[in-house]
Amino acid sequence: MKTVYGEVTYSRRVYRTEQEDGRTAYIYFLDQAMQMEKIGLISTNLEEKIALTVTESLIVSTQM
């Protein structure tokens, strides 16, 4: 995963569980414990910084 502090490597285990309606679901306890959202290979913090940087650069370029 890429973060604002650099790349972080970690491993996790997937668990199969049955939901109340009987369907099978696969969960990662580590993701739940870290409150990670499913955004791909970058952290939420990095995603926010990228969006802020792009927005700021668009504002500056339109003012020129």
Backbone as CSV, one residue per row, in Angstrom:
resi,resn,N_x,N_y,N_z,CA_x,CA_y,CA_z,C_x,C_y,C_z
1,MET,0.847,-1.160,0.000,0.000,0.000,0.000,0.898,1.230,0.000
2,LYS,0.507,2.224,-0.750,1.254,3.476,-0.780,0.608,4.452,0.189
3,THR,1.441,5.077,1.016,0.969,6.058,1.980,1.755,7.344,1.800
4,VAL,1.402,8.384,2.541,2.156,9.635,2.456,3.560,9.469,3.017
5,TYR,3.797,8.421,3.780,5.116,8.168,4.368,5.937,7.195,3.544
6,GLY,5.401,6.703,2.447,6.099,5.736,1.613,5.271,4.465,1.474
7,GLU,5.882,3.469,0.875,5.183,2.211,0.646,5.257,1.323,1.883
8,VAL,4.135,0.716,2.233,4.041,-0.165,3.390,3.613,-1.545,2.897
9,THR,4.339,-2.557,3.337,3.998,-3.929,2.972,3.480,-4.646,4.207
10,TYR,2.369,-5.339,4.061,1.816,-6.117,5.161,1.064,-7.298,4.587
11,SER,0.823,-8.272,5.425,0.044,-9.422,4.972,-1.208,-9.525,5.824
12,ARG,-2.207,-10.156,5.276,-3.466,-10.296,5.997,-4.097,-11.618,5.601
13,ARG,-5.003,-12.059,6.393,-5.696,-13.321,6.166,-7.167,-13.043,5.869
14,VAL,-7.709,-13.741,4.900,-9.115,-13.594,4.576,-9.893,-14.688,5.309
15,TYR,-11.054,-14.318,5.823,-11.906,-15.263,6.550,-13.248,-15.359,5.839
16,ARG,-13.744,-16.591,5.736,-15.053,-16.820,5.141,-16.068,-16.901,6.269
17,THR,-17.191,-16.219,6.104,-18.240,-16.225,7.112,-19.592,-16.308,6.422
18,GLU,-20.578,-16.653,7.175,-21.931,-16.712,6.631,-22.735,-15.543,7.188
19,GLN,-23.372,-14.802,6.298,-24.181,-13.664,6.714,-25.535,-14.153,7.219
20,GLU,-26.293,-13.242,7.830,-27.601,-13.597,8.381,-28.552,-14.155,7.335
21,ASP,-28.426,-13.689,6.093,-29.317,-14.166,5.037,-28.833,-15.462,4.390
22,GLY,-27.736,-16.029,4.918,-27.236,-17.303,4.422,-26.165,-17.200,3.352
23,ARG,-25.915,-15.991,2.854,-24.884,-15.813,1.829,-23.496,-15.873,2.458
24,THR,-22.541,-16.298,1.667,-21.156,-16.360,2.113,-20.486,-15.009,1.878
25,ALA,-19.719,-14.559,2.856,-18.976,-13.307,2.735,-17.528,-13.572,3.119
26,TYR,-16.633,-12.814,2.530,-15.207,-12.914,2.837,-14.765,-11.593,3.456
27,ILE,-14.127,-11.676,4.610,-13.747,-10.460,5.329,-12.277,-10.518,5.732
28,TYR,-11.707,-9.345,5.915,-10.352,-9.191,6.428,-10.462,-8.485,7.772
29,PHE,-10.144,-9.187,8.845,-10.226,-8.577,10.172,-9.263,-7.396,10.304
30,LEU,-8.085,-7.501,9.672,-7.111,-6.413,9.744,-7.687,-5.134,9.138
31,ASP,-8.348,-5.258,7.997,-8.959,-4.089,7.363,-9.997,-3.456,8.277
32,GLN,-10.799,-4.292,8.934,-11.818,-3.765,9.850,-11.164,-3.087,11.046
33,ALA,-10.127,-3.697,11.605,-9.459,-3.130,12.777,-8.789,-1.798,12.451
34,MET,-8.256,-1.692,11.242,-7.589,-0.453,10.825,-8.556,0.531,10.193
35,GLN,-9.827,0.158,10.108,-10.872,0.984,9.496,-10.469,1.428,8.092
36,MET,-9.974,0.462,7.332,-9.541,0.748,5.964,-10.719,0.666,5.027
37,GLU,-10.812,1.655,4.169,-11.843,1.650,3.148,-11.285,0.964,1.908
38,LYS,-12.157,0.459,1.089,-11.713,-0.242,-0.112,-11.484,0.762,-1.226
39,ILE,-10.278,1.305,-1.276,-9.954,2.293,-2.300,-8.820,1.849,-3.190
40,GLY,-8.375,0.638,-3.036,-7.292,0.155,-3.886,-5.977,0.059,-3.133
41,LEU,-4.915,0.466,-3.788,-3.581,0.279,-3.230,-3.001,1.523,-2.583
42,ILE,-3.833,2.525,-2.314,-3.332,3.717,-1.625,-4.165,3.969,-0.379
43,SER,-3.562,4.611,0.607,-4.274,4.894,1.845,-5.263,6.040,1.646
44,THR,-6.223,6.123,2.535,-7.219,7.202,2.471,-6.532,8.563,2.594
45,ASN,-5.540,8.659,3.479,-4.825,9.914,3.681,-4.123,10.345,2.390
46,LEU,-3.483,9.417,1.708,-2.805,9.746,0.455,-3.820,10.145,-0.606
47,GLU,-4.939,9.455,-0.663,-5.989,9.795,-1.621,-6.468,11.232,-1.411
48,GLU,-6.654,11.618,-0.148,-7.100,12.978,0.165,-6.046,14.001,-0.241
49,LYS,-4.774,13.704,-0.001,-3.708,14.635,-0.375,-3.609,14.783,-1.889
50,ILE,-3.785,13.692,-2.630,-3.764,13.762,-4.091,-4.912,14.639,-4.584
51,ALA,-6.102,14.427,-4.049,-7.264,15.222,-4.457,-7.053,16.703,-4.137
52,LEU,-6.498,16.997,-2.974,-6.242,18.385,-2.580,-5.213,19.028,-3.504
53,THR,-4.149,18.311,-3.818,-3.108,18.837,-4.693,-3.648,19.120,-6.091
54,VAL,-4.438,18.197,-6.626,-5.015,18.389,-7.955,-5.950,19.588,-7.951
55,THR,-6.774,19.685,-6.923,-7.718,20.806,-6.828,-6.982,22.133,-6.736
56,GLU,-5.946,22.191,-5.903,-5.180,23.428,-5.749,-4.468,23.812,-7.046
57,SER,-3.939,22.814,-7.759,-3.241,23.126,-9.008,-4.223,23.608,-10.073
58,LEU,-5.454,23.080,-10.072,-6.474,23.548,-11.011,-6.860,24.990,-10.721
59,ILE,-6.969,25.323,-9.444,-7.322,26.692,-9.066,-6.223,27.657,-9.501
60,VAL,-4.970,27.297,-9.257,-3.838,28.146,-9.631,-3.772,28.294,-11.146
61,SER,-3.954,27.210,-11.894,-3.840,27.292,-13.355,-4.978,28.117,-13.972
62,THR,-6.147,28.139,-13.362,-7.248,28.944,-13.911,-7.093,30.419,-13.567
63,GLN,-6.281,30.715,-12.554,-6.068,32.118,-12.179,-4.987,32.776,-13.004
64,MET,-4.235,31.994,-13.770,-3.129,32.559,-14.564,-3.614,33.091,-15.867
